[in-house]
Amino acid sequence: MAGLVLLNRGISRKLWQPFYDSLAKIKNFDLNKQQSIHFDDTDIAEFTELNGHLDKLIAGNISAYKQQREFADNASHELQTPLAIVQSKLDLLLQSQSLTDEQYHIIEDAHKALTRVGRINKNLLLLTRIDNSQFMEEELLDLSALLEKTITLFNQFAETKQIAIHSDINQGITIKANKELLEILINNLLTNAIRHSATSNIIDVRLSNSGLSFSNTGAESLNQDQLFKRFSTASSDTPGTGLGLALVKQIADRYGWSIQYSYEQNKHVFSLNF
């Protein structure tokens, strides 16, 4: 009896092996890499049919994903010129001496809305470029110096909200990355900390060999389910474009870094581990 059971298990395992092989390949499939899957040939008709349908499904998803990315890229490029023209025309109107107060406020609101659209367009184009691996150049960067320089540039912006930026930066920490992408990541995390800080608060920036963190006081936790999703806002109190943290996540994923958010002792904490 024991022999029959073992024999049955062996036969069953052999019969189902093509299924488990296909399942393992599907689990490892990453749409962002756009790599098609090659399923092994099998003598079992049902598994052959299953693999055929999986091939068509995956090929269709890859094709749709490419089209979506190309559309975002093309649309962003095409929008740049008309947005710049409209914005320059609004700038000229704002300088007009014959405007009434009402007209001035209407044009100013339109200008602010257009500026937001321009920001969204720029971030969409940047996301597409990252998706298309257009930031291949990497170099060994002095992260400590870059972080200190960025904080200096942001101090004036923070002071307009009466926010102080305190830093604890270990010197000589280097990292291999694309400089432009690393600057975008730091800028977005610092901008996010300032945006979600109340007036007269303090932002703490810490850098050590283990990683980088930004923390600031907040009344309540951000929506972690929406935090790194595109066009999602983590807080209704301070709505943004919904792309800043999505860019942070995209850049971190590109280099295999871990970006995490926590809410501890009334503080928002974003931690980046290299």
C-alpha positions in Angstrom: 0.0 0.0 0.0 2.8 2.4 0.9 4.5 1.6 -2.4 1.4 2.4 -4.3 1.0 5.7 -2.5 4.6 6.7 -3.3 4.2 5.6 -6.9 1.0 7.6 -7.2 2.7 10.7 -5.8 5.6 10.3 -8.2 3.3 10.0 -11.2 1.1 12.9 -10.1 4.1 15.1 -9.5 5.4 14.3 -13.0 2.1 15.0 -14.6 1.7 18.3 -12.9 5.3 19.5 -13.3 4.5 21.5 -16.5 1.8 23.4 -14.6 4.1 24.2 -11.7 6.8 25.3 -14.2 4.4 27.7 -15.8 3.1 29.0 -12.5 6.7 29.7 -11.3 7.4 31.7 -14.5 4.1 33.7 -14.1 5.1 34.5 -10.5 8.4 36.0 -11.6 6.9 38.0 -14.5 7.3 41.7 -14.2 5.3 43.9 -16.6 7.7 46.8 -16.1 10.6 44.8 -17.6 8.4 43.9 -20.6 10.1 40.5 -20.9 7.9 37.9 -22.6 7.7 34.4 -21.1 8.7 31.2 -22.9 6.8 28.2 -21.7 8.3 24.7 -22.1 6.7 22.3 -24.5 4.6 19.5 -22.9 2.9 16.3 -24.1 -0.2 17.1 -22.1 -2.8 18.8 -24.3 -4.5 20.7 -21.5 -1.3 22.3 -20.3 -0.3 23.1 -23.9 -3.6 24.9 -24.4 -3.2 26.7 -21.1 0.3 27.9 -22.0 -1.0 29.1 -25.4 -3.6 31.2 -23.8 -1.2 32.6 -21.2 1.2 33.5 -24.1 -1.6 35.6 -25.8 -2.6 37.2 -22.5 0.9 38.2 -21.6 1.7 39.5 -25.1 -1.5 41.5 -25.1 -0.6 43.1 -21.7 2.9 44.0 -22.8 1.5 45.6 -26.0 -1.1 47.6 -24.1 1.5 48.7 -21.6 3.9 49.9 -24.3 1.1 51.8 -26.0 0.1 53.5 -22.7 3.7 54.5 -22.1 4.1 55.8 -25.6 0.9 57.8 -25.3 2.0 59.4 -22.1 5.4 60.2 -23.6 3.9 61.7 -26.8 1.2 63.6 -25.1 3.6 65.2 -22.6 5.9 66.3 -25.4 3.1 67.7 -27.5 1.7 69.6 -24.5 4.9 71.4 -23.6 4.8 74.1 -26.3 1.1 75.1 -26.0 1.4 75.2 -22.2 4.4 77.5 -22.4 2.7 79.8 -24.8 -0.5 80.1 -22.7 1.5 80.7 -19.6 3.6 83.5 -21.3 0.3 85.1 -22.5 -1.1 85.0 -19.0 2.1 86.5 -17.6 1.7 89.4 -20.1 -1.9 89.9 -19.0 -1.0 90.0 -15.4 1.4 92.9 -16.1 -1.3 94.9 -17.8 -2.2 98.2 -16.0 -5.8 98.3 -17.2 -7.0 95.2 -15.3 -9.6 95.4 -12.7 -9.1 93.6 -9.4 -11.7 91.0 -10.5 -10.0 90.4 -13.8 -6.6 90.2 -12.1 -7.8 87.5 -9.7 -9.4 85.5 -12.5 -6.2 85.5 -14.5 -4.1 84.7 -11.4 -6.3 81.7 -10.7 -6.0 80.5 -14.3 -2.2 81.0 -14.1 -2.0 78.9 -10.9 -4.1 76.1 -12.5 -1.9 76.2 -15.6 1.2 76.0 -13.5 -0.1 72.9 -11.8 -0.9 71.4 -15.2 2.6 72.1 -16.3 4.0 70.4 -13.2 1.9 67.3 -13.9 3.0 67.3 -17.5 6.7 67.5 -16.5 6.3 64.7 -13.9 4.5 62.5 -16.4 7.2 63.0 -18.9 9.8 62.2 -16.3 8.0 59.0 -15.2 7.9 57.9 -18.8 11.6 58.6 -19.3 12.4 56.5 -16.2 10.2 53.7 -17.4 12.1 53.8 -20.7 15.4 53.6 -19.0 16.6 57.0 -20.3 18.7 57.7 -17.2 21.3 55.0 -17.7 24.4 57.2 -16.7 25.5 56.4 -13.2 28.4 57.9 -11.1 29.6 57.7 -7.6 28.0 60.7 -5.8 28.7 62.4 -2.5 25.3 62.1 -1.0 26.3 64.0 2.1 27.3 67.1 0.1 24.4 66.8 -2.2 21.9 66.7 0.7 23.5 69.7 2.4 23.3 71.7 -0.8 19.7 70.8 -1.3 18.7 71.8 2.3 20.4 75.2 1.8 18.4 75.8 -1.4 15.2 74.8 0.4 15.7 76.9 3.5 14.2 80.0 1.9 11.1 78.0 0.8 10.7 76.5 4.3 11.1 79.9 6.0 8.1 81.3 4.1 6.0 78.8 6.2 8.1 79.6 9.3 9.5 76.0 9.1 13.1 75.2 10.3 15.1 72.3 8.7 17.4 70.6 11.1 19.9 68.1 9.8 22.1 65.3 11.2 24.3 64.3 8.2 27.2 61.9 8.4 30.0 63.1 6.1 31.6 61.2 3.3 28.6 58.9 2.4 28.6 58.1 -1.3 26.1 56.3 -3.5 26.2 55.2 -7.1 23.2 56.5 -9.1 22.2 59.0 -11.8 22.7 62.5 -10.4 19.5 63.9 -11.9 17.3 61.1 -10.5 18.9 61.3 -7.0 18.3 65.1 -6.9 14.7 64.6 -7.9 14.2 62.0 -5.2 15.7 64.3 -2.5 13.8 67.3 -3.7 10.5 65.5 -3.7 10.9 64.1 -0.2 11.9 67.5 1.2 9.1 69.2 -0.7 6.7 66.6 0.7 7.9 67.2 4.3 7.5 71.0 3.9 4.0 70.6 2.4 2.8 68.4 5.2 4.3 70.5 8.0 2.3 73.0 9.9 3.6 76.5 10.4 6.4 77.0 13.0 7.3 73.3 12.9 10.7 71.5 12.4 11.8 69.1 9.7 14.5 66.6 10.7 16.8 65.2 8.0 19.1 62.4 9.0 21.7 60.6 6.9 23.8 57.7 8.0 25.4 54.6 6.4 22.2 52.7 6.8 20.0 55.2 5.0 18.2 58.6 4.8 15.2 59.8 6.6 12.9 62.9 6.6 10.5 63.5 9.6 8.1 66.3 10.4 5.2 66.8 12.8 1.7 66.0 11.5 -1.8 65.9 13.0 -2.7 62.5 11.6 -1.2 59.7 9.5 -1.2 59.9 5.7 -3.2 57.4 3.7 -0.6 54.6 3.2 -2.7 52.8 0.6 -2.6 55.9 -1.7 0.8 57.2 -0.7 3.0 56.1 -3.7 0.2 55.7 -6.3 0.1 58.0 -9.3 -2.5 60.8 -9.2 -3.5 59.8 -5.7 -3.4 62.2 -2.7 -2.4 61.0 0.7 -4.0 63.9 2.5 -7.0 66.0 1.6 -5.6 68.9 3.6 -2.6 69.4 1.3 -3.5 68.1 -2.1 -0.6 67.9 -4.7 -0.3 66.6 -8.2 -0.2 63.0 -6.9 3.1 62.3 -8.8 5.9 63.5 -6.4 6.0 60.4 -4.2 5.2 58.2 -7.2 8.5 59.5 -8.7 10.3 58.8 -5.4 9.0 55.2 -5.4 9.9 54.7 -9.1 13.5 55.9 -8.6 13.9 53.9 -5.4 12.7 50.7 -7.2 15.0 51.4 -10.1 18.1 51.1 -7.8 16.7 48.5 -5.5 16.3 50.9 -2.5 13.5 50.5 0.0 11.3 53.5 0.7 9.0 53.3 3.7 6.5 55.6 5.5 5.6 55.5 9.2 3.7 57.7 11.6 5.4 57.7 15.0 4.7 60.0 17.9 2.8 62.5 15.8 5.5 62.5 13.2 5.5 61.6 9.5 8.7 59.6 8.8 9.9 58.7 5.3 12.9 56.3 5.4 15.1 55.4 2.4 17.3 52.4 2.9 20.1 51.8 0.4 
